[in-house]
Amino acid sequence: MTSKELSNGKTFQHRMNGWKYSVATRYLLFLFLVILFYVGLASKLLPERYDIRINQPSEKEIVAPMQLPNSKATLKAQEESAERVQPMYTIVPIRNDNLITGILDRIERLNQDDQVSRADKIAIYKDEIPQRARDFVQNFVNNSRNADAYPDKLLDEVLQKTKEQTYRIPEETFIKIPRLTSEDIAEMRPVAREIVTGLMNDQITDAQTARAKVAERVSTSSLTKRTSREVVQELARLVITANKFYDDTATKDAKVQAREDTPTVYIKQGEVLVKKGEIITQEIYTLLDENELLKDKINYWPQFGLLMLSMMLALGLFMYIRQFQSRTRNFKYNNAQLLMLVLIFVITVGAMLLVSILQNSERSYLGYLAPIALGAMLVTLLLDMSVAFVCAVIFSILASVILNVRQGQIFDFNFGFFALVVCLAAIFSTHRASQRSTLFKGAIMVCLFGVLTVFSLALIDQGNWTQATTLYGVAFAFAGGLITAILVIGLMPFFESTFGILSALKLVELSNPNHPLLRKLLTETPGTYHHSVMVGNLSEAAAEAIGANGLLCRVGSYYHDIGKTKRPSYFIENQNGLENPHDTIEPKLSKSIIIAHARDGVEMQLDYKLPKPIRDIAEQHHGTTFLHYFYHKALREAEEKGIEPDFTEDDFRYPGPKAQSKESAVVGIADSVEAAVRSLRKPTVEQVESMIEKIIKSRLDDHQFNDCELTMRELDIIAQTLKETVMGIFHSRIEYPEERPKSENEKA
């Protein structure tokens, strides 16, 4: 392949991968996520609206999208409750005992006045005693009105009732009153007061009933004179009035309270409001209008509010990824992972919507069947644990709305809390998953914590949970955990192959020695296999020390020299003391054979569909390093033949590319270190340390780390880690003569 063709190929590949780093693509993904949240929540927060007209047939069947209030039925129930309210009465203590005491005092004073004739006294009593009774009640009402002691309507009722129930004293009683002496009145006063007080202690709505009891009480009193008994009897009947009056204000307040206490009558979710072809009456139209189900009267504020909520959820997720992208390594400037995240949300929200279709107010427990933990588990396995925590919160908010069947509530705490618990259980139980079987263990944890959550909610809110609904809720929560595991196992291969994601589960599978390529490496090139295992141990330790993907380095190391299986005898670790074929062929051919192993390895991995990060390590672990041994050998041969070299140093370099990731760079360093240390018979700390520093400095000076993000501090950490690891795993090696430069195939 010419340099021009190679350049064109790289340009095409860059264009093909350009969308992964496009800002416009990132905004489109953000917009799609907003639309997903809006559509997913709209079915619960924005009911469908219909275009209908009065006296026209309905074109479709209209069912209640949720539990709807029925204003007409509610108003009827309120009126029925108000009608059942009994009249309210209020006790008004007028203190009639003071009235009769005052009347007797007046009689005593007037009877002692000898200047007034008997006839005048009779006339005065006929006029003054009834008037005194009327004035007493009127003064009480006036004083109470001024003091706001009772409502005006109640005081009006007091005046009206006392007027209607006024007692008329017989004429002969007035004739007897002037005969009373002071001694008589002194004897009558306590008796009269006791009788009035005793009778007025009862609740009296009709004064005549109480007056009928006066005669009996007088006859059993201590009065002995007939005149005294008759006068006390009549005066007591006069002053006794009703003290329990109809309270119109209290009655109306009670009716209002009864209306307010009447529960709203609801139309059940899913109940047919209008049948297809049914004529729309004014009553039906009003019902739909009141519940905002008509297109011609759309309230756009709820839609705007839902849009704002959707944008805040999506923006919160994207801002978290942007803020912590140094920790969420897989997301850095890569829209492929963002697209996968959006697809995970689509699948999870779709599953919740599907379950919500089966729900109603009577079967709300079906919501616990939704595999809410699916999204959190996929994000944990395929992307990053910290992002999974943020997604768990968002899934909880979505679940509390989508699975909510309670009227008058936007969020259902039960489903929101349940979703948060199972998502956290999924994250903590699978974030270190290394085998597919671990997913079932995670599913068991999701089932367990889901069941415990439902049971605890049922114990707290016993008013809304029966024994049957609790059992159903527990059963569906357990089933939801199992469904989650099944879906995760089924979806993992799809995401891994479609997006080239190397999850820990996939890496562990690829590290299995029974993989065809590794088995081929072991049987055909045992030396290279041993070398790859050693490089894997070294690179894994170094990568983990700088925060890179150690597992990827280890598995990538197993496959990095798989191309050597095409010509195993041309690599020294496979020669086993046999003649080195490079001694008999031209340096240029040797160079081509050595360089080809990287390209051959990539082709073999493509045939077996190995993920791209593994192929990249095989292709990039040598970068564009220089094959010193064969270059100098070619120079010597040219000098011996007396001809000018027709080649340059660039002709003896690997084609690259240079390491594009930290993992590829680490494997390349570990590869050189292992080959170099293998040549030492008894490596010491000083020798190992010096050799490692020399290898890293050589690559650094050769600009092999320019395309990856390794820092000088990380290179120091790598050197220190490799030194410690090498001294722990390597034993005596054959030490090559120092005067002879090591061949490049020995390094490889």
Steps between C-alpha positions, in 0.01 A plus 500: 500500500645838398524797736229677299262206532578477870431871541170471311401204716570690818301800372201279420520333840519840668187610317320181589588546867446875498145475632633352822659832589254735331351770720191509278448127553530550875228765491279273291538223756412744775191610305397139441530425871280802579241374250516152654433637848220722369327219312549252783346732759235659276267201517471553876525875527335609173182304417386461138268772372208455262336709229125468562191719458168514685218304331753329274596129517837413644747362248675281754447341834619722784615338820620663817880532465524506878270526797290810418281708733128497411382850596129435440493183708715669764261797518203267539676311779582828671137616493385167638749533784380856570138387509584239760632767735257550791403855612757644735387654834691725735444545874455868593494551881278806560520477884123519560561456878622861508177608330268344757714636784467848352122467463458394866722788613279740307183352652647530849583870456168589339292311757673695776405833340181612679465803271396270211149363513426130457329560168802694371734224613293243310513717189875551536561128537290417194710735290844482658555130573447374139699797370783427741518143362511627141761764583717243678524284189549802274783633714668160502483487121634855464790437733587173330485667160732778611745251643481272190425215735263330257423530129234756413273238348508300821409807709216577261382144553511559881276809470260328265465182708455686832239720338315201356510317835405797723295402805197706603441527877130462596318816620427359844870462566554874468221555754675269750848653463427823699402285800849361539695623799875536530511180700309319223735626234805412708366145523410488128831632365726193556225259400427686178871529414557130569206394281609720207866400528416132524277503194731723294789257552331271253523556123170666408381550147132541596436709813151351546651161581708645782214717627285190544745381767473818710180404686647175621815670630299773674278247673805323640666823609514648852237765428192464724280788390276437205545853364876469513493170315267633229706817443833307489347253259382766256812713525719192440297411193544855373878514531568149372600514132670271247879480533576271205454673166540399138841627376472573131867598469623183671265292289632654179858455617428136576355454152806664347726275707296197396547596136873546553530167679324317221766306305538575132326254273747365246471328168732197507799484273412315180126553544324587174395864493367510146429207271593518136213659310327626815343846472686757707263663747561817693562294812767285332659804341518676836655192660773482236553875515540504877767231479687678216439225245392732217738613229344844456580592860858385544691633796860528383648564844505131601675417173755771562552374854552144377751624242689684772505188718626286210774750419615517862526120524696470174717803576583370845621170353709662224652759733602226743672308220676816385604603850642162596625379163847461645360220717248373244775411258277331242297814442772744420412671171334184371142520377483124442479441874244781532290337228517170685393678819201649317404154370517361853258772610271420205486132597447568871235769452329281238486210747345725766242633253412146395437396860301819569252399231406198713452713809192666642399634840393154614812322370768756577726222632566394139744790483751303706534263205679770297873419454606843624845376606570397139636842404713542812652154455581556131659838569709347777623211285550685173589855600586626846385447858487871588278573199280209606428675831371810319295283265352320804365830632351587160346154463344544844342832402370354175358193675322712762312674216453227239384236751286742702127421502400726789272788409617847597867401535775560248747268671437172679749466785456121518618436145766771514655358816469143370675595177786672685557201729507237223723718281751546781487129577571426133794741490671375816451133414629515140762775483778242544335230290753277326277212389156466350391304802561811708198656332274240658650580838424864429145403402455321832609817682255704295224252581588496869516876545193551283299261718626662821411845367145402407448325831628798700276740308202275567574498873533879512188578296262228618197709408569459126638145512303185561641156553420409139659811346808452716545144378448606139745788539766274649451240227522752216806666654674163507396423142619843388851423628513175303375673185772762549774233500359330190482827308851604604650168389315526170591862432867492604626326181301745287657808658847343512500410130314807372703762686824309540470516876737281691332430827677320781285195424610495137864547591491210744344281231774596253767411756384139506788278376247295308441785259606372153767767452654451845491124455674547165758726665565246776534195276692654208709765678538406867786746541292789373210384718720512811633840394141630454396380843797674657424820310140475620607483862736795461263721302205433728692610808635813326163598357320470830769709665417798273123445498477343153311183412720226640275217387505629142880514510525144627261355240647717224845368590379143452415581137761766415745253337244263351641584155819311585311174455530544122882474509583381853858388431607852405456620859767404748272399789368216277834375361592284801871502421455425128673694224380857464355535145582871499866412474449372145263756352536864404438766767221657296314169488558449871364848560189427295435174688543665840283800412231281346409332828307808617301524178445124487376504857240766422378302199468182705310686771266643238427148378398403853309828551703613799402847628681803364683596825670158494592542134632849569743369761633241252539763230641781716718331763817554288389840370755623244805375690832441323645154426862581587648151459386435143574858393860476616533151352382636166755783526782253567403287200488806277846605618635150441363508144630852449165642392300798618201411723170529311302528821455737791413464868132555419505178296586311818220633717168342591216656297311597814280665591647627823316412819164676501405407856669457833430127488681454166798702623523301825489167317773622263725596792433173682570305182845655464576468870412130508715425195789694642485351849471152349853546368647552849638197684471635852319832491570738784294795612752743351508319168123476473450860603759625253361288216141614558599866513704457183208340314252767608745784423574351159131489410445846643788645297360322193166680555310172536270646767393811309158363402396368841442684825781365712661761724854508633369424847313196368813379320689517831223299667512244219877465536480447875212250470674301227819483708314360800302253289800380300700420810210294627437281198824466298781259572839441335519567128766451232714810489602591144846646438493872544722563199240344271184714460183299559306417184159655458328163490650434845341817627172411339 
